[in-house]
């Protein structure tokens, strides 16, 4: 297979960070908003705090997600947002999925 992307099988264009369903769910949830509280994402994608925390850390290291910590009153809060890099990766990943399915 050549380096030409036109001849690359669509599965090779899938994003390694978004191939895990929980990470894809996080990115999809964040794509709909500017930023959102950790607990809202946790509830929306139906995972536990530790699972979300671990997967957000991976996406943050990949620079797909920004994590901001602060307080609401005296209560600590964490807000998540999808970066421009994360949005672009999500779009490429979704396009690869569409191409893969269309080729069936």
C-alpha angles and dihedrals in degrees: 000000000000128000088249106117090216089067096041115110109247093238088065088060094056112114112250092215094049098043091087108085095227092053092046089050091051093050092046092050092048093046089068096057142040092234136335140190118267092240092054091055091045091054095042095054095034102234134129124260093254093050092049092044093052095047093044088053090055092048091046091052088051088051091240095117133039118212119203123185126199145126137273101202103317095330118102115234136185123209125197130203135176113242124222087256090053092048091051092047091050091051092049091047093050091048090052090050091050091049092048092051094043090055092061 
